[in-house]
Amino acid sequence: MVGSYCLDRWYKVFTNWYRLVVVEERKMTPESVMTLGRDAMEITLLVAAPILLVVLAIGLIVSIFQAATQINEATLSFIPKLVGVFAVLMFAGQWMLTTMVDYMHLVFTSIPSMAN
């Protein structure tokens, strides 16, 4: 379900950019700048979400463990979070990189049409 939502959201961003760049060929306007900024923030959140969610879940589990055992060590959660981030990058890294490269390709190819 989450993967389907992410792909659907990416498709909507792509179709918005396709419409903005290829079909309409707009000039640089305040609306296009705001669209560019909004899409950049959406892509950033979309790409960062898997890592942030895994780190959040691991931190919650470690904090529950610390509360149950009364171990108050601040560095205890560092290694599990590091392993979790590494695992997410191994599984979702290619998708994350492809998403960022595709978005930057769309941004750079839209420069000539917006500069006129």
C-alpha positions in Angstrom: 0.0 0.0 0.0 2.8 2.5 0.9 4.8 1.6 -2.2 1.8 2.0 -4.3 1.0 5.4 -2.8 4.6 6.5 -3.4 4.6 5.4 -7.0 1.2 7.1 -7.5 2.5 10.3 -6.0 5.7 10.2 -8.1 3.5 9.7 -11.2 1.4 12.7 -10.3 4.6 14.9 -9.9 6.0 13.6 -13.2 2.7 14.3 -15.1 2.6 17.8 -13.6 6.1 18.4 -14.8 5.5 16.9 -18.1 2.5 19.1 -18.6 4.5 22.1 -17.3 7.6 21.5 -19.4 6.6 19.7 -22.6 2.9 20.5 -23.3 2.6 24.1 -22.2 6.2 25.4 -22.4 5.6 28.2 -20.0 8.0 31.0 -19.3 9.4 31.6 -15.8 6.5 33.0 -13.7 5.9 33.2 -10.0 3.5 30.2 -10.3 6.1 28.1 -12.1 8.7 29.0 -9.4 6.2 27.9 -6.7 5.5 24.7 -8.5 9.2 24.0 -8.8 9.7 24.6 -5.1 6.7 22.5 -4.1 7.7 19.6 -6.3 11.3 19.8 -4.9 10.0 19.6 -1.4 7.6 16.7 -2.2 10.4 14.7 -3.8 12.7 15.4 -0.9 10.1 14.2 1.6 9.3 11.2 -0.6 13.0 10.2 -0.8 13.7 10.8 2.9 10.6 9.1 4.2 11.9 5.5 4.2 15.0 6.3 6.1 13.2 8.6 8.6 10.4 6.0 9.2 12.9 3.2 9.9 15.0 5.4 12.2 11.8 6.5 14.0 10.6 2.9 14.5 14.0 1.7 15.7 14.3 4.6 18.1 10.9 3.9 19.5 11.7 0.2 20.0 15.0 1.0 21.7 13.4 3.6 24.0 10.7 1.1 25.0 13.4 -1.5 25.7 15.3 1.1 27.8 12.2 2.1 29.7 11.4 -1.6 30.5 14.9 -2.5 31.6 15.7 1.0 33.2 18.9 1.3 31.1 19.6 4.9 30.5 22.3 4.9 27.9 22.1 7.5 25.2 24.4 5.7 22.8 22.5 2.4 23.0 20.3 3.3 20.0 23.1 4.4 17.7 24.2 1.0 16.3 20.6 -0.3 15.6 19.8 3.0 13.8 23.0 2.8 11.8 22.2 -0.8 10.8 18.6 0.2 9.9 19.7 3.1 7.7 22.2 0.8 6.0 19.5 -1.8 5.4 17.1 0.8 4.0 19.8 2.2 1.7 20.5 -1.4 0.5 16.8 -2.0 -0.3 15.5 1.4 -1.4 18.7 3.1 -2.4 18.3 2.4 -6.1 14.8 3.8 -6.1 15.8 6.8 -4.1 18.7 7.6 -6.5 16.5 7.0 -9.6 13.8 9.3 -8.2 16.3 12.1 -7.5 18.0 11.7 -10.9 14.7 11.7 -12.8 13.5 14.8 -11.0 16.8 16.6 -11.6 16.7 15.6 -15.3 13.2 17.1 -15.6 14.4 20.3 -13.9 17.5 20.7 -16.1 15.6 19.9 -19.3 13.0 22.5 -18.4 15.5 25.3 -18.1 15.6 26.2 -21.8 11.8 26.4 -22.1 11.5 28.6 -19.0 14.4 30.9 -19.9 12.8 32.2 -23.1 
